[in-house]
């Protein structure tokens, strides 16, 4: 059986101050109502209004992981270039120079990995506390 369509034929005119209108718009923007009239109707009739909900800890986690990813990309590129250069070396003196340069890159890589590990551990601890 079909639900009967309820035609809304009555108008309610409402005057607001600029500040009241801004407050109404703010609350409307935080809701999931598609239209301002739906939002106002639900409030006037004391029906529940579903609000948007943001998980702040998840937002923080995503921001940190994005920073970590941007740090990892150049490190991976540098490592790939170093290995590629290793494969192209044919003489012993070139190999010795590569090894010295690679040790510096290796220290930077290991420090970055340790920083990432510590950041993930701190985020996990914060996540578990909330």
CORKA-V95956 format. One record per helix or strand. SS is the DSSP state (2 for helix, 1 for strand). FROM is the first residue (numbers start at 1). TO is the last residue. If there is no record, write none. Layout:
# CORKA-V95956
SS:FROM:TO  SS:FROM:TO
This chain:
# CORKA-V95956
2:18:29  1:31:31  2:36:44  1:51:51  2:56:88  2:92:129
